[in-house]
Amino acid sequence: MNFDNISFGMNYNLTEEEWECVRVCVSNAPIPYDISKKKIPADILAKIGEPTPLKGEALTIPYYDLTPYGIEPLDR
């Protein structure tokens, strides 16, 4: 995608790498508490596109023994 000439009331000339950063930030943004505004991140992503998924293996979730602190392990 080429967003060199996209305008949101102001002119932002961002590189493709900078736009990817914006897409990732918006896709990971928390939903506002105001229900009437909860579609804002989705609306922005509809305009600028979804972030490119990373390729490769997923990260493994580490296991920590927290029983000495009174925290029982979760069932896996």
Residue pairs with C-beta under 8 A, 6 or more apart in sequence:
1 16
1 19
1 49
2 16
3 14
3 16
3 19
3 48
4 13
4 14
6 12
6 48
14 22
19 48
20 51
20 52
22 48
23 45
23 48
23 49
23 50
23 51
23 52
24 51
26 41
26 44
26 45
26 48
27 41
27 45
27 50
27 51
29 41
31 38
31 41
32 38
32 40
63 73
65 73
66 73
67 73
